Structures are given as C-alpha cells and as structure tokens.
Amino acid sequence: MMTIAERLDSAYGRITQAVKKFNRREQSITLLAVSKKKSINLILDAYEAGHRKFGESYVQESVEKIEKLAHIDDIQWHFIGPIQSNKTKLIANNFSWVQSIDRLKIAKRLSEQRAPNLQPLNILIQVNISNESSKSGCTLEEVSQLAQDIDTLDNIKLRGLMAIPEKKESLEQQIHAFSQLKTCFDALQTQYKEIDTLSMGMSADLEAAIAAGSTMVRIGTDIFGARS
C-alpha cells in the first residue's frame, strides 16, 4: 500500500513529465487534491506531506471537515461541486475558492452572503464545453456575459474558468476539447486583470489538460484512492 505522501509524489511526477513534454513551466501548474468523501485523517496525511489545497463537492460534509480543521489556518479550501441556492451561505463563508459558478443568481447570493470580515471569494465560471445534459456549467457562448455581470459584484473576485469535458479516448481529442476553453480563457484575460486560473484536467486527462494550457489540475483517486 502506497502512503498518501507517495501518492502525492506520484501525482506531482505526472505533472512534471507533462510539463516537460509540452514545454510548460512547472511552477505554472497547481495541484488541487480532491478530498470529497475522504476522511479528515487522510486530509491530514496529505497536509503533513506538504499539501495545502483541497477540493470538496458536498456542502455538509465539507463544512464539518473545515470546522474540525479550523485550527489549521493555511489550508485553502475549494468548492468544486454543483451549488444549490439554499447552500450558498455555507459555501460563501467557509471556502476561499468556488470553482462551479454557472449562473448569475448563485454568484449574487455568494456575494451578498460573504461575511464582511472575509476577503473576497475567488470564483471560477464552470463551462460545460461538451454540452452534456448530465453536467453543470454554462455554455461557451454564455461566458462573456456572465463574466461581465459577475465583475460588478462586490464580495467575489472572478479568477478564471473550470470545466469537466466529456471523456475522450485519444490524447488529441482530449486536447481539442480543452483547447476550446483555453481560447475562451485567453479572451477573458484581455478584459479582466485578475483572471489567472484555468482549472481543467483530472487523473484520466491530466496530460491533455496541461498540453492545452491548464493552470490547475484536480486529482482525487490517484491521491486518496477510490471513493467508497
């Protein structure tokens, strides 16, 4: 059995190999450890191995973890799951990043409910680049207007885009899907100075995402093992 530290090393090894293969700077890629459905002990194992950024998808479960680990002030929590309107206050006040904004209503609620003593909430617009009915996310065509509307809100800060594309068999197909989001991301960067995060790529398509320009990859199973 590999330890969490060894699994993290392996994940970083994959990133390093992809960075070299596709001529990217290694420092330009952030690893988000997806810890949903995983115990606090496993998160602490990753923390003790030096990792600080964790992604969660289920509000009640994640808030319980965040509260129990509140004494550790340098963990950066990212919410990456679908957002229900009745859960926005909990998300607004427990996370520093939200990667799954796909409509203005949710962005407004997060802005209104963010406590005034907290820094602005960093958010990413989730884009459904494969137009799959089973996935959340706005369309590529909706991104520009949504970004413009979000930019007017006070307590949130638009930092970029996130996507979970349809599964593709070949590296070329994966890169093509990711490249559509990269083109959209580049356009946003010309309009908004704080856009710097392109969250795309998971265990199965990490290499393609890095090739296409990802700045953040989200890895869960390869670090923490399969979810029960």
Secondary structure as UniProt FT lines:
FT   HELIX           4..21
FT   TURN            22..23
FT   HELIX           26..28
FT   STRAND          30..34
FT   TURN            36..37
FT   HELIX           40..48
FT   TURN            49..50
FT   STRAND          53..56
FT   HELIX           59..68
FT   TURN            69..71
FT   TURN            73..74
FT   STRAND          76..79
FT   HELIX           85..87
FT   HELIX           88..94
FT   STRAND          97..101
FT   HELIX           104..113
FT   TURN            116..117
FT   STRAND          121..127
FT   TURN            129..130
FT   TURN            133..134
FT   HELIX           140..142
FT   HELIX           143..150
FT   TURN            151..152
FT   STRAND          156..163
FT   HELIX           171..189
FT   TURN            190..191
FT   TURN            193..194
FT   STRAND          197..199
FT   TURN            203..205
FT   HELIX           206..212
FT   STRAND          216..219
FT   HELIX           221..224
//
